[in-house]
Amino acid sequence: MKKKLPRFRSDKEAEDFVEKADLTEYDLSAMRPIRFEFQPKSERVNMRVPRQLLDAVRASAAKAGVPYQRFIRQALEDAVQRKRA
C-alpha cells in the first residue's frame, strides 16, 4: 500500500519534500493537472448566456476548484486545440 502525501503549510515545505522524497512510494492517484496562466489578459469578451448555463459553468468551475472565468478560458482553449488537431 502506498503512503499518503503529507499536507504542507508552505510552498517551501512542498519544494523541500519533492526534492528529497521518492515519489514512487506515494499514492498520486488523486492528483490532477493544473494549468498555470502566464500570459497577460489584455482583451475582453462580453457575451450573454442563459442563466442555467452560467449556473452550470459556475458549478463545474467550483467542482474543479478554479474561478469560473478561468474555467471558461480553459474550455475555450481546449476547444481551439481540439479544432486544430
VENTANOR-V572819 format. One line per field, one symbol per residue. burial: 1 if it has 16 or more other C-alpha atoms within 10 Angstrom, else 0. A space follows every 10 residues. Layout:
burial->???
//
This chain:
burial->0000000000 0000000000 0000000000 0000000000 0000000000 0000001100 1000000100 1000000000 00000
//
